[in-house]
């Protein structure tokens, strides 16, 4: 499929997935080096949550409207990259991710399922940070691909 700019959409999605995998590799290697030095993962959680807060405050329009937030959080490109399915109402945004380039990267680096699940949870601190910038919403993470499920389930609900 060719998008409006004339670029091959499939290639663009593949390129973006590769970029996300590359950053997931950085994350994995940074945390592994920290562990060798006796440092826990709290530093990574704080940094990734700070990044989420930065994005929440600069890349998203402040709103109490869950549908408006949904359009920005799950824009068409992000939907394609993560193979998302969405159900959005004024009261709840339910997003299921059917593909995760981060997990794909980590599976290339380790077979340790617990480590992959922990890395996923740390990475989700970015979304938790974004959510914290929207006091009218709650955020929850249920099943994840990293835990061996076929889907990641995140939910935003209106308070």
C-alpha positions as CSV (number, residue, x, y, z in Angstrom):
1,X,0.0,0.0,0.0
2,X,1.3,3.5,-0.8
3,X,0.4,6.3,1.6
4,X,-0.5,9.9,0.5
5,X,3.1,10.9,0.4
6,X,3.9,8.2,-2.1
7,X,5.9,6.1,0.4
8,X,5.4,2.4,0.8
9,X,3.4,2.2,4.0
10,X,4.6,-1.3,4.8
11,X,8.2,-0.2,4.5
12,X,7.6,2.8,6.7
13,X,6.0,0.6,9.4
14,X,8.9,-1.8,9.2
15,X,11.4,1.0,9.5
16,X,9.7,2.4,12.6
17,X,9.4,-1.0,14.2
18,X,13.2,-1.4,13.6
19,X,13.8,1.9,15.3
20,X,11.7,0.9,18.3
21,X,13.5,-2.4,18.5
22,X,16.9,-0.6,18.4
23,X,15.8,1.6,21.4
24,X,14.6,-1.5,23.2
25,X,18.0,-3.0,22.7
26,X,19.6,0.1,24.2
27,X,17.3,-0.2,27.2
28,X,18.1,-3.9,27.7
29,X,21.9,-3.3,27.4
30,X,21.8,-0.3,29.8
31,X,19.9,-2.2,32.4
32,X,22.2,-5.2,32.0
33,X,25.3,-3.0,32.5
34,X,23.7,-1.4,35.5
35,X,23.0,-4.9,37.0
36,X,26.7,-5.8,36.6
37,X,27.5,-2.8,38.7
38,X,25.0,-3.8,41.3
39,X,22.5,-1.2,40.4
40,X,18.8,-2.1,40.4
41,X,16.2,-1.1,37.9
42,X,14.6,1.8,39.8
43,X,16.8,4.3,37.9
44,X,15.3,3.0,34.6
45,X,11.7,3.2,35.9
46,X,12.3,6.8,37.1
47,X,13.9,7.8,33.8
48,X,11.3,6.1,31.6
49,X,8.4,7.6,33.7
50,X,10.0,11.0,33.4
51,X,10.1,10.6,29.6
52,X,6.4,9.6,29.6
53,X,5.7,12.7,31.7
54,X,7.7,14.9,29.3
55,X,5.7,13.5,26.4
56,X,2.4,13.8,28.3
57,X,3.1,17.4,28.9
58,X,4.5,18.3,25.5
59,X,3.1,16.0,22.8
60,X,-0.5,15.7,23.9
61,X,-3.3,18.3,24.2
62,X,-4.4,18.8,27.8
63,X,-7.9,17.4,28.0
64,X,-10.5,15.7,30.1
65,X,-12.1,14.3,26.9
66,X,-11.1,10.6,26.6
67,X,-12.1,10.5,22.9
68,X,-9.9,13.5,22.1
69,X,-7.0,11.8,24.0
70,X,-7.6,8.6,22.2
71,X,-7.1,10.2,18.8
72,X,-3.7,11.5,19.8
73,X,-2.5,8.5,21.9
74,X,-3.5,5.9,19.3
75,X,-2.9,7.8,16.1
76,X,-3.1,5.8,12.8
77,X,0.7,5.2,12.6
78,X,1.0,4.0,16.2
79,X,-2.1,1.7,15.6
80,X,-0.3,0.2,12.6
81,X,3.1,-0.2,14.3
82,X,1.6,-2.1,17.3
83,X,-1.3,-3.7,15.5
84,X,-3.7,-2.1,17.9
85,X,-7.4,-2.7,18.2
86,X,-9.4,0.0,20.0
87,X,-12.7,0.5,21.6
88,X,-13.2,4.1,22.6
89,X,-16.1,5.7,24.4
90,X,-16.5,8.8,26.5
91,X,-15.9,6.7,29.6
92,X,-13.2,4.2,28.5
93,X,-10.4,3.7,26.0
94,X,-9.5,0.0,25.7
95,X,-6.5,-0.7,23.5
96,X,-5.2,-4.2,22.7
97,X,-1.7,-4.4,21.2
98,X,-1.3,-7.5,19.0
99,X,2.4,-6.8,18.3
100,X,5.2,-5.3,20.3
101,X,8.6,-4.4,18.7
102,X,10.1,-4.0,22.1
103,X,9.3,-7.6,23.1
104,X,10.5,-8.7,19.6
105,X,13.9,-7.0,20.4
106,X,14.2,-8.5,23.9
107,X,13.4,-12.0,22.6
108,X,16.4,-11.7,20.3
109,X,18.6,-10.8,23.3
110,X,17.4,-13.3,25.9
111,X,15.1,-16.3,26.4
112,X,14.5,-15.3,30.1
113,X,10.8,-14.8,30.2
114,X,10.8,-13.1,33.6
115,X,13.4,-10.6,32.4
116,X,11.4,-9.8,29.3
117,X,8.3,-9.3,31.5
118,X,10.2,-7.0,33.8
119,X,11.6,-5.0,30.9
120,X,8.0,-4.6,29.5
121,X,6.7,-3.4,32.9
122,X,9.6,-0.9,33.1
123,X,8.9,0.3,29.6
124,X,5.2,0.7,30.5
125,X,6.3,3.3,33.0
126,X,6.4,5.6,30.0
127,X,2.7,5.1,29.4
128,X,2.1,5.5,33.1
129,X,3.9,8.8,33.0
130,X,1.8,10.0,30.1
131,X,-1.4,8.9,32.0
132,X,-0.2,10.8,35.1
133,X,-0.5,14.0,33.1
134,X,-4.2,13.5,32.7
135,X,-5.8,13.7,36.1
136,X,-9.3,13.0,34.7
137,X,-8.2,9.4,33.7
138,X,-7.1,6.3,35.3
139,X,-4.7,3.9,33.6
140,X,-4.3,0.1,33.9
141,X,-2.2,-2.5,32.3
142,X,-3.6,-6.0,32.3
143,X,-2.3,-8.8,30.1
144,X,1.0,-8.3,28.2
145,X,2.7,-10.0,25.3
146,X,5.8,-10.1,27.5
147,X,3.9,-12.3,30.0
148,X,3.2,-14.8,27.2
149,X,-0.3,-13.5,26.3
150,X,-1.2,-12.9,22.7
151,X,-2.1,-9.3,23.5
152,X,-1.2,-6.3,25.7
153,X,-4.3,-4.8,27.2
154,X,-4.1,-1.2,28.4
155,X,-7.1,0.8,29.6
156,X,-7.8,4.4,30.3
157,X,-10.9,5.2,32.1
158,X,-12.6,8.4,33.0
159,X,-12.6,9.1,36.8
